[in-house]
Amino acid sequence: VQLVESGGGSVQAGGSLRLSCAASGYTVLSGCLGWFRQTPGEEREGVAARGPSNTRYADSVNGRFTLSNGNDKNIQYLQMNSLKPEDTGMYYCAARRYGECYFWANNWSRKTWYAYWGQGTQVTVS
């Protein structure tokens, strides 16, 4: 399984970015994907995730970020609007092993719950 994030960049506060997570060896529509972000010296925190017929967002991004699946079954997007400086960080997508999405609602934001990780894409908001 390989996950590749893209779409990061530098924007001014109030701007928008759309991140992509392209998966190989993993069908996004059939699994559980999460998005995390991390800044230097801080823990990696869960931002959003899509699981079995549901989507979750951290309180800090709810209403501003939106997850969607692409027409390609192996890609997922994180649309980020009304960006704030505190949204700055390295953004990662992560995937849970197939067949192990049980208890997703209680675990979606735990980084240890995911088996596969991308290399990250940097988002800087000034």
Secondary structure, DSSP 8 states (H G I E B T S, - for coil): -EEEEE--EEE-TT--EEEEEEEESS-GGGS-EEEEEE-TTS--EEEEEEETTEEEE-TTTBTTEEEEE-SSTTEEEEEE-S--GGG-EEEEEEE--TT--TTHHHHTT-GGG-SEE---EEEEE-
